[in-house]
Amino acid sequence: MGGNIHGTIGHGKRLIAYDAHIDTVGVGNMDNWEFDPYEGFEDDEKIGGRGTSDQEGGMASMVYAGKIIKDLGLEDDYSCYGRLCSGGGL
């Protein structure tokens, strides 16, 4: 089961819109992995494992953009709309 979270900060004419998912997919057959995806992998050139390349960065930037708008008092100039989806919520 999944769900959505919607958030809005500001009411200005300049629109900033974000959409991100925060769910993950299964690892599939563990024999297909060259390392344990739950432990991760890192060397001088690569990082691998669950969540190393996903939308969590987009989610964090969405929340931080809203905080910046609010902290700087820019609610009259900007509207920041965000949606986070989890599981079957897409």
ZADO-1210 file (C-alpha; in nm, 4 decimals, padded with zeros to 6 digits):
<atoms>
<atom x="00.0000" y="00.0000" z="00.0000" code="MET" pos="1"/>
<atom x="00.1292" y="00.3455" z="-00.0845" code="GLY" pos="2"/>
<atom x="00.0294" y="00.7024" z="-00.0389" code="GLY" pos="3"/>
<atom x="00.0938" y="01.0596" z="-00.1403" code="ASN" pos="4"/>
<atom x="00.1952" y="01.3711" z="00.0495" code="ILE" pos="5"/>
<atom x="00.1170" y="01.7081" z="-00.1055" code="HIS" pos="6"/>
<atom x="00.2576" y="02.0358" z="00.0225" code="GLY" pos="7"/>
<atom x="00.2407" y="02.4020" z="-00.0734" code="THR" pos="8"/>
<atom x="00.4369" y="02.7009" z="00.0516" code="ILE" pos="9"/>
<atom x="00.3773" y="03.0519" z="-00.0737" code="GLY" pos="10"/>
<atom x="00.1211" y="03.2123" z="-00.3023" code="HIS" pos="11"/>
<atom x="00.3321" y="03.4031" z="-00.5537" code="GLY" pos="12"/>
<atom x="00.3159" y="03.4124" z="-00.9331" code="LYS" pos="13"/>
<atom x="00.6507" y="03.2317" z="-00.9776" code="ARG" pos="14"/>
<atom x="00.5884" y="02.8594" z="-00.9553" code="LEU" pos="15"/>
<atom x="00.8337" y="02.5928" z="-00.8445" code="ILE" pos="16"/>
<atom x="00.6923" y="02.2405" z="-00.8724" code="ALA" pos="17"/>
<atom x="00.8533" y="01.9148" z="-00.7562" code="TYR" pos="18"/>
<atom x="00.7451" y="01.5541" z="-00.7810" code="ASP" pos="19"/>
<atom x="00.9392" y="01.2667" z="-00.6232" code="ALA" pos="20"/>
<atom x="00.8875" y="00.9060" z="-00.5257" code="HIS" pos="21"/>
<atom x="01.0205" y="00.7646" z="-00.2002" code="ILE" pos="22"/>
<atom x="00.9528" y="00.3951" z="-00.2527" code="ASP" pos="23"/>
<atom x="01.1982" y="00.1284" z="-00.3649" code="THR" pos="24"/>
<atom x="01.1730" y="-00.1848" z="-00.5742" code="VAL" pos="25"/>
<atom x="01.2793" y="-00.5312" z="-00.4690" code="GLY" pos="26"/>
<atom x="01.6365" y="-00.6501" z="-00.5191" code="VAL" pos="27"/>
<atom x="01.5283" y="-00.9490" z="-00.7276" code="GLY" pos="28"/>
<atom x="01.7524" y="-01.2531" z="-00.7428" code="ASN" pos="29"/>
<atom x="02.0440" y="-01.2010" z="-00.5025" code="MET" pos="30"/>
<atom x="02.2619" y="-01.4211" z="-00.7276" code="ASP" pos="31"/>
<atom x="02.2503" y="-01.1439" z="-00.9914" code="ASN" pos="32"/>
<atom x="02.4304" y="-00.9001" z="-00.7616" code="TRP" pos="33"/>
<atom x="02.8105" y="-00.8729" z="-00.7499" code="GLU" pos="34"/>
<atom x="02.7766" y="-00.7464" z="-00.3887" code="PHE" pos="35"/>
<atom x="02.5091" y="-00.7466" z="-00.1179" code="ASP" pos="36"/>
<atom x="02.2773" y="-00.4550" z="-00.2073" code="PRO" pos="37"/>
<atom x="02.1792" y="-00.4145" z="00.1583" code="TYR" pos="38"/>
<atom x="02.5421" y="-00.3635" z="00.2614" code="GLU" pos="39"/>
<atom x="02.6395" y="-00.1469" z="-00.0346" code="GLY" pos="40"/>
<atom x="02.9616" y="-00.1117" z="-00.2253" code="PHE" pos="41"/>
<atom x="03.2150" y="00.1663" z="-00.2660" code="GLU" pos="42"/>
<atom x="03.5532" y="00.1964" z="-00.4343" code="ASP" pos="43"/>
<atom x="03.7505" y="00.4882" z="-00.5820" code="ASP" pos="44"/>
<atom x="03.5087" y="00.5240" z="-00.8769" code="GLU" pos="45"/>
<atom x="03.1679" y="00.3750" z="-00.7894" code="LYS" pos="46"/>
<atom x="02.9058" y="00.3576" z="-00.5180" code="ILE" pos="47"/>
<atom x="02.6342" y="00.0908" z="-00.5343" code="GLY" pos="48"/>
<atom x="02.3497" y="-00.0526" z="-00.3287" code="GLY" pos="49"/>
<atom x="01.9878" y="00.0183" z="-00.2465" code="ARG" pos="50"/>
<atom x="01.9052" y="00.3871" z="-00.2632" code="GLY" pos="51"/>
<atom x="02.2374" y="00.5050" z="-00.4083" code="THR" pos="52"/>
<atom x="02.0715" y="00.6279" z="-00.7259" code="SER" pos="53"/>
<atom x="01.7143" y="00.7282" z="-00.6618" code="ASP" pos="54"/>
<atom x="01.4800" y="01.0177" z="-00.5917" code="GLN" pos="55"/>
<atom x="01.5644" y="01.0850" z="-00.2297" code="GLU" pos="56"/>
<atom x="01.7863" y="01.3765" z="-00.3406" code="GLY" pos="57"/>
<atom x="01.4921" y="01.5269" z="-00.5281" code="GLY" pos="58"/>
<atom x="01.2753" y="01.4892" z="-00.2211" code="MET" pos="59"/>
<atom x="01.5336" y="01.6604" z="-00.0002" code="ALA" pos="60"/>
<atom x="01.5745" y="01.9510" z="-00.2439" code="SER" pos="61"/>
<atom x="01.1960" y="01.9968" z="-00.2540" code="MET" pos="62"/>
<atom x="01.1686" y="02.0266" z="00.1226" code="VAL" pos="63"/>
<atom x="01.4720" y="02.2553" z="00.1424" code="TYR" pos="64"/>
<atom x="01.3379" y="02.4853" z="-00.1345" code="ALA" pos="65"/>
<atom x="01.0203" y="02.5350" z="00.0670" code="GLY" pos="66"/>
<atom x="01.2245" y="02.6129" z="00.3773" code="LYS" pos="67"/>
<atom x="01.4324" y="02.8717" z="00.1894" code="ILE" pos="68"/>
<atom x="01.1198" y="03.0422" z="00.0531" code="ILE" pos="69"/>
<atom x="00.9741" y="03.0593" z="00.4027" code="LYS" pos="70"/>
<atom x="01.2968" y="03.1631" z="00.5791" code="ASP" pos="71"/>
<atom x="01.3598" y="03.4461" z="00.3304" code="LEU" pos="72"/>
<atom x="01.0005" y="03.5683" z="00.3442" code="GLY" pos="73"/>
<atom x="00.9431" y="03.5036" z="-00.0267" code="LEU" pos="74"/>
<atom x="00.5907" y="03.3585" z="00.0048" code="GLU" pos="75"/>
<atom x="00.4424" y="03.6586" z="-00.1828" code="ASP" pos="76"/>
<atom x="00.6812" y="03.6057" z="-00.4773" code="ASP" pos="77"/>
<atom x="00.6980" y="03.2255" z="-00.5094" code="TYR" pos="78"/>
<atom x="00.4680" y="02.9270" z="-00.4837" code="SER" pos="79"/>
<atom x="00.6366" y="02.5943" z="-00.4158" code="CYS" pos="80"/>
<atom x="00.4244" y="02.2840" z="-00.4812" code="TYR" pos="81"/>
<atom x="00.5535" y="01.9421" z="-00.3897" code="GLY" pos="82"/>
<atom x="00.4278" y="01.5851" z="-00.4113" code="ARG" pos="83"/>
<atom x="00.5922" y="01.2778" z="-00.2620" code="LEU" pos="84"/>
<atom x="00.4659" y="00.9386" z="-00.3734" code="CYS" pos="85"/>
<atom x="00.5226" y="00.6069" z="-00.2024" code="SER" pos="86"/>
<atom x="00.4377" y="00.2558" z="-00.3129" code="GLY" pos="87"/>
<atom x="00.1308" y="00.2430" z="-00.5372" code="GLY" pos="88"/>
<atom x="00.0740" y="00.6177" z="-00.5122" code="GLY" pos="89"/>
<atom x="00.2162" y="00.7111" z="-00.8535" code="LEU" pos="90"/>
</atoms>
